[in-house]
Each structure stands twice: as C-alpha cells, then as structure tokens.
Amino acid sequence: MADTDGIKEAKLFYADRPQKTEGFFLKGSNSLDWGMKNRLARIFNPDSGRTVMLAIDHGYFQGPTTGLERIDINILPLVPYADTLMLTRGILRSVIPPSVSKSIVLRVSGGTSILKELSNEEIAVDIEESIRLNVCAMAVQVFIGGEYERQSIINMTRMVDIGTRFGIPTLAVTAVGKDMARDAQYFRLACRICAELGAHYIKTYYVENDFETVTASCPVPIVMAGGKKIPELDALTMAYNAVQQGASGVDMGRNIFQSEVPAAMLKAVRAVVHDNASPAAAFDLYNTLKNQS
C-alpha cells in the first residue's frame, strides 16, 4: 500500500492548528449551499464584496436599443471590464464567445413587449437552459404594484425553488411602472418582499432620499440599477452614493453603452465600485481615458 507506517514521519497533520470555518462574505448568504456560494462569488468580487454588472438584456422587450444594435461590435470590447454580463440566451448563444470566462446572469422572464402591458410576464426559459448554459444566476422581473403583480411574484418564487434545487441563485429585478412612485418607501416594500420570498439578491433603483433604508431593511445584497442615460458625472455620483449607502454594486446598461466612450465609462464605474474612488476622481479617469482613445 502507498500509505504505510514507514513514511508516517513525512505526514503533516498540523494538529496544533484547528481548521478554520469561514463565513461567506455576502450579506445573508452564509447558509446557502456550496454551489450557490461559488456562483455568487463569481458575480461578486470577494475582495470588495461588490459587483459591476453590464446589463445588455434590454432587447428582450424593446428590440435593438440604442447602443445595442450590434452586440458584437459595441459590447464585446467591453466584456473584459465587467464582472458579470446580464443578457438573454439568444444573445449569449449567437454572439458571446464560449471562451469568455465572465459570469453570466441570464434573463429568464419575459412574454410582452413595450407595445403591451409589461408586467404580464411569465417564466420564459427552462431551468435546463440555465444549467446547459452554465450561468451563475437567473434574473426575474418583479412588478410590485403592477397589474400582474401576483404572477410576477409567483414567477420569482418558482425560479427560487427550482434554482435552489440545482444550485443557481435567483436575481429579483424590481420594476417600476410609469404610474408608480420612485421613492424609498416603495423600494423598501419591493425589495423586502423579494427577499422574504427567497430572492438571493435584488436589483433595484437608486433614490436620493433614504436609499440607505432600502439597503438596511433588505437582508440580501442589493445591486443598483443604472436606469436611463444621464450625464457621466451624474451616473458616477449615483453609483458612488449607492455603494456608500449599502449597495453591493451596480448593474448599468445605458449609462455604459450609450456613453460617448463606453470602455472608459465602465472603467470609471469599476473605480467607484471596487476602489471607492470619488465621483470627481472617477470622472477624471473617464476623461483621461476618453482623451487617450
């Protein structure tokens, strides 16, 4: 036998050093299984505890959005600077090279376009697709206060159940209709409902007043949604304020790919999120990179 008493003296058991039992770095995630944690650790940087997600899934309900007309030309050059890509299975299969090692968050809800009632969604992608595509999380839209609120909540809870069975986290994306107030009270309600029903992390919008109460009252990580295109300095300020007030990162789309120099903007956002760079410093970085390009 290879393991004989004759080589016992060569073994190192470190009997004087107890094995460490480390807690997981993400808020509210310590009790998850190993596979869940591993996938979340690919989305969120374990050193900073934060993520910079690049959202390019807009086409699933509004077609070729400005800046996303050609994913291969406009988006692929940005991939190295994002921690995670949030997209649809169609774009993943048709455009994203399999050699890309970035974590993938797959949009799995859908069913209506901008021409109809957006809250009338169902689960549009089977769990087998998420497994087959080796994704790190599944994104489901939740319309608290929307016409089809109940259906969207059931969509999310179904994916939580199924995803937990196979070790894939569920991202709840809070949607705000045109008639809903964008304030801390609403987002506290929406985020807490999603967390209470099992979402592993939540994407929601930033509000200037009391955003820290939204993050504090949510027991799982919150990632700030970028929303509509705003000036670069304003977007960097919004990202800075969000992470300083408890967000575990940002998920930006239009404020990246509709920027004048998207790669420079994405790098500036990374500086804010992972390095705690001030908005002014990040904007200087953006301008420097912009001039170099």
Sequence and secondary structure as in RCSB ss.txt:
>XXXX:A:sequence
MADTDGIKEAKLFYADRPQKTEGFFLKGSNSLDWGMKNRLARIFNPDSGRTVMLAIDHGYFQGPTTGLERIDINI
LPLVPYADTLMLTRGILRSVIPPSVSKSIVLRVSGGTSILKELSNEEIAVDIEESIRLNVCAMAVQVFIGGEYER
QSIINMTRMVDIGTRFGIPTLAVTAVGKDMARDAQYFRLACRICAELGAHYIKTYYVENDFETVTASCPVPIVMA
GGKKIPELDALTMAYNAVQQGASGVDMGRNIFQSEVPAAMLKAVRAVVHDNASPAAAFDLYNTLKNQS
>XXXX:A:secstr
  S GGGGGG    TTS       SSTT TTS HHHHHHHHHHSBTTTTBEEEEE  THHHH S TT S HHHHT
GGGGGG SEEEE HHHHHHTS TT  SEEEEE EE   TTS TT  EE S HHHHHHTT SEEEEEE TTSTTHH
HHHHHHHHHHHHHHHHT  EEEEE   TTS  SHHHHHHHHHHHHHTT SEEEEE  SSSHHHHHHT SS EEEE
  S   HHHHHHHHHHHHHTT  EEEESHHHHTSSSHHHHHHHHHHHHHH   HHHHHHHHHHHHHH 
